[in-house]
Amino acid sequence: MSNSLYTISHIAGILGIKSFEKQNDAIISNLVIDSRSVIDPEYSLFFALKGQRDGHDFLKDAYASGIRNFVISDARYKDLFADASMLVVPDVLAALQALSKYKRNQYDLKVLGITGSNGKTIVKEWLYQLLATDFNIIRSPKSFNSQIGVSLSVWEIAAENTLGIFEAGISKTDEMESLADIIQPNVGILTNLGEAHAEGFSSAKEKLLEKLKFCEGADLFIYSPEYTSGLSMADLPGKKKFSWSIKQKADLEILFIEPVDGKNYIRANFEGKEIECLIPFSDQASVENGIICWATLLALGYAPEEADKRLEKLTRVSMRLELKNGINQCSVIDDSYSADISSLAIALDFLNLQNQHPKKTLILSDLQETGKTKEVLYAEIAALLKQKHVDRLIGIGPHIDESAALFDMEASFFEDTQAFIDNFPALHFNNETILVKGARKFEFERISKLMAQKVHDTVMEIDLNALAGNLQFYRNKLHPGIKIMAMVKAFSYGSGSFEIANLLQYHKVDYLAVAYADEGISLRKAGIKLPIMVMSPEPSAFDAIVRYKLEPEIYNLEILQRFIGFLQDDQYPIHLKIDTGMHRLGFEEPDLPELLQVLSETTKVKVASVFSHLVGSEDGLHDEFTRHQVDRFTAMTDLIAEALHYRFIRHISNTSGISRHADAQLDMVRLGIGLYGFDAALKNNAGLQTVAILKTTITQVKQLKPNETVGYGRKGLLPQGGTIATVKIGYADGYSRAFGNGVGCMLVKGKLAPTVGVICMDMCMLDVTGLDVKTGDEVIVFNDQLTISRLADQIGTIPYEILTNVSQRVKRVYFYE
């Protein structure tokens, strides 16, 4: 939230709007682009952006949240609300950027601007850690680096800030100039120039030149010549330049990097002297990001000794919220590595997305180095918690404790983390969603560990951002107005139930579908309000179906008549399934006269939709049959519509149908495995993101002599001897016995390690000969490299089976950025 105040008239002037119907000269401090994420609506200005979804479609939602000031580009909406101020502009995004640029120009602020393909956000967060003692810093929240994200970030600049750190990301040509114009960096920093977004450029050089536009007006440019090859010094931006390199001569010339106890000791030449630093991380990406930060400190004039002292204290940056099961039927959102007002607002939005528990609790530490007085800061936080409907607050730290009177809710306060832990048994957490949000010095990871449900070390990580991205991928393929039914049967293809449904509800899908009534009941109990279709409605579940307002799939006359006989009220929604070639379930053409006769004689049910199932939509060999199915479906639904005399939704297309058969979209599509990153119609699932990663750990490492055997039945054999690692996953976890005896493999230290011997119930063995491994090391069962599709090929099955077979005893952890 910005503390700079602009009236709506002032903003109209900045945007060049000569006249508008001003309902009040409201003070604007917040710029809003999402009607679901509103703080202080009285002071908010909503921008109806046109992108993958049209912001004008959500004006009523924003109005309902309390917003009364809008920027729109479609003049048809200017009189939509009698008591609202509507600023009409040619281009809403351009208006947002112009307003942020105006705000930037009001401050003579030193700004570090970061661009590149990888590492931008980590470098930004580490520079914040390294420089926070010397400056009052405003920085991009999370990875806000897009055309929209940069504008929202820069708008947050306030008078007390003495340094800005902003990142800029692009995905195609002609995007960078507008970002540079808004951020106006004094110091430009180029990070790793990897393959990300390469598809938006004709060549690597074009991508580099576009990124370098960001630094053209900078006083200082910090870079590695390894990422600017092909360009002369004169081609590089910046009045001054500072280079670093691991491979060649540079201002900071790395001599060697030596791993030491999980850290990396680095020596380098700088200004004719050897200097050193210790990066407290072992992975290659962190070492490079640390070197970029080292170069930045030296280029800014910090002494090598001071730079080394600060770098050694760097802490790991968690860029994702982590949702996991907690004790006493609680859900825990772990954001225990950072705490500032902007990231708190983001985390509270994620807390509000959760509906599975009736109570929402926040455990919050003191917020530090915000540049605001204690009184102003905690009054702002109190208003934010009220706006976000937090039910319970537990404050930890002396400052929030002193501000206890500001919080009008159930609240308790503790001087420090240890005091909270000492009193933990008396706090009685039960059936709550708990957000744990703390500054690093408070060590809230101790609290998260205390509250997490104890399970073994095999974990399936679910990336909710990737799932939302896959949803948008398919939305982009749909004609305007086409609805989406998301399939969440079978525990959402093994990925979870309410966790996935909450996200889909938040992103406004139209329907959910489950296999059985109990799945739908669980979703209703978790706060899911979307219409839910039950695909196998057993008569014994009719009472529960009606009580929880679930909608049954009706596939034959017997189930229809029994359901009608059960109903007490009229117009209950049902979904008719018709068989156009799958020959599994559904009414066929000869059944239609009797079906329509039954429907005409009752008012107890109303057909909400009629649907069928494509047999081979993913394969061009079956295109003729697919067209036959669609034609047959159209003819049958036309007969049904003629008899019913009212409209219903028609749907036949599945995931692959969306990708390959645009003419089959009709009124709605059913999206299933595509949400999770798999589509047989797409080569290598192009365009989809990996949603699930299954990982485990090594329990023990053993050295085997030549010809010693491994496992049951002495099936495993290492003729030359070697090293085996026992890992904590077996067939009871869903890792099929078919993967045994070298058929399957896992990733250990980035290398493929084949299975040895048969797969046991709770564990299996891998051949890790030649790898430096130890107990506790991470092992990847599948991810974006060792894909589920590859595992399916290894044992002759399909990705569905691999994903849905992951046992519910395997802990699911959900990440959201």
MOUR-V389575 format. One record per backbone hydrogen bond with DSSP energy under -0.5 kcal/mol. NH is the residue of the N-H (numbers start at 1). CO is the residue of the C=O. Records with the same first field share a line. If there is no record, write none. Layout:
NH=CO ; CO
//
This chain:
2=29
6=28
8=26
11=7
12=8
13=9
14=10
15=11
16=13
17=12
18=16
22=20
23=21
26=24
28=6
29=27 ; 43
30=43
32=30 ; 45
37=34
38=36
43=40
44=41
45=30
46=69
47=32
48=46 ; 71
49=47
51=49 ; 53
55=49 ; 53
57=54
58=55
59=56
62=58
63=59
64=60
65=61
66=63
67=62
68=41
70=85
71=46
72=87
75=73
77=74
78=75
80=77
84=81
85=68
86=84
87=70 ; 85
88=86
89=72 ; 87
95=91
96=92
97=93
98=94
99=95
100=96
101=97
102=98
103=99
104=100
105=101
106=102 ; 103
107=104
109=107
110=162
112=164
113=111 ; 187
114=166
115=189
117=192
118=192
123=119
124=120
125=121
126=122
127=123
128=124
129=125
130=126
131=127
132=128
134=131
135=131
137=135
138=163
140=165
144=141
145=143
150=146
151=147
152=148
153=149
154=150
155=151
156=152 ; 153
157=154
161=158
162=136
163=136
164=110
165=138
166=112
168=114
169=145
173=200
175=172
179=175
180=176
181=177
182=178
183=179
184=180
186=111
187=111
188=220
189=113
190=222
191=115 ; 189
192=118
194=192
198=195
200=197
201=198
207=203
208=204
209=205
210=206
211=207
212=208
213=209 ; 210
214=211
215=212
216=213
218=215
219=186
220=186
221=240
222=188
223=242
227=224
228=225
231=228
235=232
236=232 ; 233
238=216
239=218
240=219
242=221
244=223
245=252
252=243
253=251 ; 269
254=245 ; 252
255=267
256=267
258=265
260=263
263=260
264=279
265=258
266=277
267=256
268=275
269=253
270=273
271=251
273=270
275=268
277=266
279=264 ; 277
280=278 ; 311
281=279
287=283
288=284
289=285
290=286
291=287
292=288
293=289
294=290
295=291
296=292
297=293
298=294
299=295
300=296
301=298
302=297
307=303
308=304
309=305
310=306
311=307
312=308
313=310
314=311
318=316
319=317
321=816
322=334
323=321 ; 814
324=332
326=330
327=451
330=327
331=432
332=324
333=434
334=322 ; 332
335=333 ; 436
338=335
344=340
345=341
346=342
347=343
348=344
349=345
350=346
351=347
352=348
353=349
354=350 ; 351
359=431
361=359 ; 433
362=392
363=435
364=362 ; 394
365=437
366=396
377=373
378=374
379=375
380=376
381=377
382=378
383=379
384=380
385=381
386=382
387=383
388=384
389=386
390=385
391=360
392=360
393=410
394=362
395=393 ; 412
396=364
397=414
401=397
402=398
403=399
404=401
406=403
407=404
408=406
409=407
410=391
412=393
414=395
420=416
421=417
422=418
423=419
424=421
426=423
427=424
428=425
431=328
433=359
434=331 ; 432
435=361 ; 433
436=333 ; 434
437=363 ; 435
438=335
442=439
443=440
444=336
446=443
447=444
448=444
449=445
450=446
451=447
452=448
453=325
455=453
459=457 ; 695
460=811
461=459 ; 693
462=813
463=461 ; 691
464=462 ; 815
465=815
467=463
468=464
469=465
470=466
471=467
472=468
473=469
474=470
475=471
476=472
477=474
478=474 ; 475
482=479
483=667
485=669
486=484 ; 511
487=671
488=486 ; 513
492=488
493=489
494=490
495=492
496=491
501=497
502=498
503=499
504=500
505=501
506=502
507=503
508=505
509=504
510=484
511=484
512=531
513=486
514=533
519=516
520=516
521=517
522=518
523=519
524=520
525=521
526=522
527=524
528=523
529=527
531=510
533=512
534=551
535=514 ; 533
536=515
537=553
538=536
541=538
542=539
545=541
546=542
547=543
548=544
549=546
550=545
551=532
552=550
553=534
554=575
555=553
560=556
561=557
562=558
563=559
564=560
565=561
566=562
567=563
571=603
572=604
574=606
575=552
576=609
577=554
578=576 ; 611
579=587
580=578
584=585
586=555
587=577
591=588
592=588 ; 589
595=591
596=592
597=593
598=594
599=595
600=596
601=597 ; 598
602=599
606=572
608=574 ; 606
609=574
610=649
611=576
612=651
614=652
619=616
622=619
623=620
626=622
627=623
628=624
629=625
630=626
631=627
632=628
633=629
634=630
635=631
636=632
637=633
638=634
639=635
640=636
641=637
642=638
643=639
644=640
645=641
649=608
651=610
652=664 ; 668
653=664 ; 668
658=654
659=655
660=656
661=657
664=661
665=662
667=650
668=650 ; 665
669=483
670=653
671=485 ; 669
672=670
675=672
676=673
677=674
678=673
682=679
685=682
686=683
688=685
691=676
693=461
694=782
695=459 ; 693
696=779
698=777
699=726
700=726
702=724
704=702 ; 722
707=718
708=705
710=716
714=711
715=712
716=710
718=708
719=717
721=718
722=704
724=702
725=766
726=700
727=764
728=697
729=727
731=760
732=761
733=730
734=731
735=730
736=734
739=736
740=737
741=757
743=740
744=739
746=753
747=780
748=746 ; 751
749=778
751=748
753=746
754=752
755=744
756=765
760=763
764=727
765=756
766=725
767=754
768=723 ; 766
769=723
771=768
773=771
776=698
777=774
779=696
780=747
781=694 ; 779
782=694
783=786
787=785
791=787
792=788
793=789
794=790
795=791
796=793
797=792
801=798
802=798
803=799
804=800
805=801
806=803
807=733
810=807
811=458
813=460
814=323
815=462
816=321
//
